[in-house]
Amino acid sequence: MQEENMWTVFLARYRQITQVSFSKGWEDYKTGFGDPHGEYWLGNNNLHALTSGGRRYQLKVIATNLRGEQLSAVWETFSVADEANEYRVIMGGYTSTSTLNDALTSEHDWANLNGSSFTTVDSDHDTWSGGKF
């Protein structure tokens, strides 16, 4: 619970001595990996199941910079398609009071993420011409 909202953490990364490798294939991202008490990815099947029930979901990204400041970005609409649709992400309504201010949050860049298909090291579905993510 935060700000009278319930949030589901589907990605957790921490700066630590031994880090979980997120350079994984399609099947790993499909089902999820890692430890929910540490670093992990919930799984694209789970994300689709959570966001496909006809309700409206928000996406909130929280990051801590090297100075220890916590920054965030919020989109009012968020959902993930099924595997047949390459776990395409739908996001909109970027909240202008967000503080993250990076490539995910600039109006031009996040708009390009909307409708993007999921890409892994072994299954390239994005439009980036520079190779796999």
Steps between C-alpha positions, in 0.01 A plus 500: 500500500627842408307823454173309556583274204598135496802430279638172369876499458581312180866601461751549778867583450742592776863604509664206675816291478336205322232610256246290311574499127208651309656400167256214456293340228132509410397202716661648813321832452178316418489313832710728721826454687697606804397525864200712609699596810783632282543562129234355272267524201141396571446353153323622187222241532432633849511863383250421228271319746520791746424771244249331269198481729320803358607729783725802458854467634772757556873453454735657751876481454713578805877531469771609739790692349863480611445787747228294674213717374180312421345606168177382342285507190129414472282410203123493552444207263701178484438151364695213348367289212523120486785297351329472160527881485863496620411644843440839338487780756223759501574809707370854496419802708852581615472705818682830461590516871727198460863553598688220322577709189685251281439324169197318644332822601564758231181547302663406172668183626225349716247551223722274287486232770120489482404203283852355505546125505721331757855410393749259653850387402355211300179658367534846342164675458594865539554765235847603614743459211803473731444130565357323797417738783 
